[in-house]
Amino acid sequence: MVLEELQKKGSIEQVSDPNLGKLLSKKTAPLSFYVGFDPTASSLHLGNLVSIVLAKALQKAGHKPHILIGGATARVGDPSGKLVEREKIQEEIVEKNTADICTFLTSIFPQTTDENSAVILNNYDWLSGMTVIEFLRDTGRYFRLGKMLSRESVKRRVQSEEGMSFCEFTYPVLQGFDFFHLFLQYGVTLQIGGSDQWGNMVSGIELIRRKTGKEAYAMTSPLLTKSNGEKLGKTVSGALWLSEERTSPYAFYQYLVNVADADVITLLKRLTLLPSEEIDALEKSMQSSSYQPNTAQNILAQEVTLFVHGEKGLKKAEEVTHAAKPGAKATLNKETLEAIAKDLPSVELSSVVSEKFSDIAVQSGLVASKSAAVRLVKNGGAYLNNERVQDPFYVLEAKDVISGTFVLLSSGKKNRLLIRLKSS
């Protein structure tokens, strides 16, 4: 049963009906379900991937996904989990974000002739044409203020100094109407999403019940967090985006291959379609003396990068990772360094030729002093273009400048710094 498998992997937090597992296990009567994403940015992020993988798992089990892009609701703003109201997004930005996210989701859910091929929709298509009178008369009348005000996310905002606007307050009603519309037009009976969406999902279930007398269902996943409770998917430069324009496949791969042992099993369960038995066996092997460090992280990085960026993206990420590794046999070239340039600390220098390594290490900020540079070399931790430096007073030559533009310095295996020479 798909629900049991998802529960084993810790992918389910709440279900609206204990009979949902039986409904999902009926191969003769597959369910139509939906998951929604508001285009408030040009890309989805790692946290959104939990719901995407959940949708893919249900599709794999024979159920039909409807992927909803909230072109209308993004213009309103979901108050769930927000301390202040989201700033209004310009129309043209919402439209561009919608197009970008649609392109990405189509790559994950390709349109085929299969019966359970995904349907990708935009709620702007039906909400934008609704008049205020229609909205209040046909939908708003079915919602009770007492229940809406009792929700924790609403109470917290209403009691805050800034308060909560009527615009945000109507968001659950709009999302509830989306569920109702999809129920009528596409036979959708299940909504899935993050646990922060539970209240909005229940709004849709209640609207469908009040207007049709029929049942609909909801299922949520817990939010993606580290073992210490912090949000996963945050980097020094911000969110880990699913679009390669915002987070390169290399940076995406690097984040995953470097996650802590304490978090890697959770991510394998939540972000991949690997069977729970396989992941459990891997977790058990991590306690063995024969376990090779980072094996689980390598599997995670490969599986998730392949899922998000495809074979081409994974190959590129692995090639660049190998080429940029200190001590690697691969020859560094301009293409490789351009691929990692935005993901590494970097500085611009006028010239490095005829300068001592120790001087360049200080000028670039790799180390704090010449004595620190000397110690680094003596301890075997200094690298110039991935080759270990043997002499702190080695004088750089023109051949050490890759394509006349780059020099890659490393202090140890992970602390790297890219020098870009200023064009004359």
N, C-alpha and C positions, 0 to 999 in steps of 0.2 A: 504493500500500500504506500502510495506516494506521501501521504500525510505522516505516516509512521516514520518513514525515512527522513523526512524533513525535521520531525521532532527529535530524532536521534542526533541530527546534526546541529540542534539548537537553533534552527531557523524559524521556529514558530513561537510567538509569545502569547497570542490570544486568538481564539476562534469564537465566533458568535453563536455557534450551535455545535453541540457534541456529536451530532450526526453527520457533520461535514466530511469526516473521514470516510464514511460509507459512501457518500455521494461521489467523492473523488475517486473511489476505488471501482466504481461501476464503469467498465470499459464500453458497455453497450450504450451508455448515456453520458457522454463527455460533457463537462460544464464549459460554458463560456464565461470568462472572467476578465477583469480589467485591472490595470495599474496605471496611475497617472503621474506625470512629471510637469511641474510648472517651469516654463522657459525663462527663469529670472536671471540666468547667466547663459553664455554662449555654449556651455558644455555641462553635462552632468558630472558628478564627482564620485569618489570611491564609495561613499555612503549610499548613493543611489544604486550602486551595483548589486547590493544585497537584494533589492526588490527585482532587479532585472534577472538575476540568477534564479530567484524563486519563480519568476514567470517562466523562465526557460525550463525549469524542472517540471512545472505543471504541463507545459506544452509537450515536453518529452514523454509525459505520462498519458498523452492523448487529448488533453484539454485545449481549448481554443483561446489564445490571448488577444485582448484588445488593448493596445497601447495608446493611452490618451495623453496628448500634449495640451497643457492648459493655457492655450493662447489667450483665453478670456480671463481665467482666474489669476493668471500672472499679473494682469492689470489691476487686480484688486488687492492681492497679497494675503497669504495664509498666516494668521496670527499664531498658529501652533508653535510653541517653543520660542517665540520671539519676545524680547523684552520691550522693544519699541516698534512702531509701525514702519514697515518697509517703505523706502522712498519710491515715489511714482516713477515707473520706467517709461521712457519715451516709446511711442508707437512703433517707430521704425526699428528700434532695438529689439522689442518683443518679437517682431516679425522675423528679423534676422536670426535671433536666438532660436525661434521655432524651426526655421529652415535648417539650421545647423544641427539641432538635436534630432530632428526628423531623419536627416542623413545618417547620423550615427546609429539611431535605433533601427533603421532599415538594414544596416550592415549586420546587426545582431539578430534581427528577426526578418530575414529575407522573404520577399513576397513570392510564394510558390503556389502551385495548384493543389497542394494538400488541403484536406478538409480542415485541419487545425492550423493552417497558416495564419500568421498574425495579421490583425487589422490595425492600422495606425490611423488615429483620428485626432482632430483638433476641436476642442469644445467652443472655440470662437465661432465655428460654423453654425452652431445652434443657439448659443447664448447671445451673440451680438445682435441678432434680429428680434430678441424678445423685448417687448415694451415694459416699462415700469409697472403699468397696470396689470399686464399679464403675469408678471413675476409675483406681485403681491397677491393677486386674486387666486392664481392657480397653484402657487407653490408656497408663498409665505404664510398663508393661512393654516397650513398643516404643521407649522413649527410652534412650540410652546416656549415662551421666554424663560419660565422657571427652570426648565431642563437645560436650556442653552446657557443661562447664567450660572448654573451649578457646576459647569465644567471647570476643572482646576485651571486650565490655561486661560480661560476667559476671566475667571475670578481674579487671578493674579494681575492681569492687565487692567481690568476695570478698577481695581484698588490701587494701582500704581499712580505715580504723580502725573504721568502723561495721559493715562486713561486709555480708552479704546474707541476708535471711530466706528460709526455705523457701517462704513465701507468694509472694514475688517470683520465686523460682527456678522455680516451677511455671507462671509466666505463658506461656512458649513452648509448654508442653504444652497449656495451655488453648486458645491460639490455633491450635495445630496441630490440636486436636480440632475447632475451629470449621470449619477448612478441610475436614476429613474429613467432618463432618456435612453441610456444604453440597454436598460432592462426591456423597454418597449421596442426599440428599433433593432436591437441585435441579440436579444435573448440572454443578455449578461445577467448572471445571478450571483456572482461572487466578486468582491473587490479585495485586492491585496495591497499591502504597503507597509511602511514603517509604523512602529508602535505609537508615534506621535500623531498619527492620522486616525486613531481609533474613534475619537469623538465625531470626526467628519464622516467616517464610514457608517457609524450608527445612524447618523442623520439620514443617509441614503436608504438604509434598511427600513427605517421607520416611515419615510416618505412613500416607499414602494408598498409597504404594508397598508398604510392609511388610504392610498389612492387606488390600490388594486386588490387588496386583501390577500396578496400572495407573499411568499417568503423569499428573502434574499439573504446573502451571507457575507461575512467579512473575516479576514485572516491577516494578522499582522506579524511582522518580524521584529525582534529586539534591535535597537540601534547598535551600530558597530562601534564597540569601545575596546580599549586595551584592557589588560588584566588589572591595571591600577585604576580603571574607571575613566581614563581620559579618552577623548574621541580619537578614533583611528582615521587615518587618511589626511592628517594635517602635517605639513612640512614646514620648514623654515620660511619658504617662499609663499606659503598659503596652502590651499586645498590641493589634493591630488586629483587632477581632472582626468576624465576619460577621453577627451579630445587630444589628439597628438599635437594640435596647434598650441594648446595651453600647457600640456605636460608631455614631453617627448616619450616615445616608447622606451628609450634608454633610461630616463629618469623614473618612469613608472616601474620598470623592471628593477631598477636599483632600490627603490623604496621597498618593494616586496622581498627582494633577496636579502635585505638587511633587517627585517623585522625580528624582534626578540623571540627566543624559543618559547617564552611564556604566551606569545600571541599567535604563533604560526599555525597551530592546530585549529584554533578558532577561525582563522581566516581561510584555511583549507576547507573547513566545513561550511562556512557562510558564503564564500566567493567562488567556489568551484562546484562542478557537477560530479566530482569523484564520489564513489560509493562510500558510505559511512564506515563499512567494514575495512576498506582499504586505508582510510585515514586513521582509524583506530589502531590498525596494525603498524602504521608508520609512527604513531604516537608511542606505542609500546617499544618499538625499536630504538626510539630516542633515549631510552633508559639503558640500552645495552652498551657494553664496552666496545663493541665492534661498530657502533654507529659512526658514520662519517659526519662531522659537524657541517651544518648548513644544508644537509640533504633535503630536509623538509622545506626549507626556504627556497631552494632551487626548484623543487616541484611546484611550489606555490607561484613563484615568479613566472615559470614557464606556462602553467595552466591559465593563470589570469591574464597574462600579457597576450597569449594566443587568443583567448576569448574576446578581449577588448580590441586588440590591434591586428588580429589575424596573423597568418603565417609570415607575411612580409614584415610586419612590425616586430614579431618575436625574433626573426632572423637578424634584423637590423640591431635590435637591442642586445642580443647575444654577441654579435660580431663586435659592436662598439665596446661592450663590457670587457670582452677578452682583450681587445686591442689596447684599451686604456688602463689595463691592470699593470701596476708596477711590477717589472720583472718579466712581463709577457714577451714571448718570442715574436709576436706579430709586429709588423712595421707600422709605426704611426704615420698617418697621412693627414692632409688638410680636411678631407671629408669626415674622417673620424673625429677630429678635434672640433670641427664646426658643429658636429652632432652633439657633443658634450659641453660646448662653450657656455650655453645659457644655464647649465646645471652645475657648474663648478664655480668656486670663487675665482675671480680673474682680475688682472691689473693690466694697465697699459704702460709700457716703458719705451723710451726713445731708441735704445740700443742695448744689446747684451753681448755682442761680438767683442772679443778682446777683454772682456770683464771676467773676473774670477767668480767661480761658482759661489763661494762664501759671500761675496759682495752682492751678487744677484739675489741670493736667498734672503738677504736682509732687505734690500731695496724693494723686493716684491712683497715682503711681509710673510714669507714662509716661516721664517724664524725671527726672533727678536734681536739677535746680536751675532757678531762674527764668531764668538766663542761657542754659541749655541749651534751654529752651522758646522763648526769643526767637530763638536761632540756628535752631532747627527750623522756626519760622514763616518766617524770612527766607530759608531755603534751599528753601522750598516743600514741605516734607515733613510739615506738620501738617494733620490733618484732624479735623473735628468732624462726626459723623454723615455721613461720606463726602464732605463739602464742604471744600475747601481753606480753611484759616484764613489770612486776610491780615493780621490785627492780633493780636499776642500779648496785647494788653490788652483784647481783645474781651470784653465782659461778657455772660455767658450769660443767656438769657431763658427763660421758661416754655415757649416754643415749641421750644426746643432739647432739651427732655426728652420723649422719645418715649413716648407713652401714660402720661405722668406717672411713668415707671419707669426708662427706660434712656437712657444717653448713650454713644455709641460714639466713642472717640478712636483715632487712628492716627498712628503715627510712620513715615512712608514707606508703601509699599504692603503690607507684610507684618506689621509690628509693630503689632498692634491690642490694644486693652484696652477691656473693657466695664464701665461704671459702672452699678451698680444702686442706686437710691435706697432708703434704708431707709424702710419704711412708718411713718407717724407713729402 
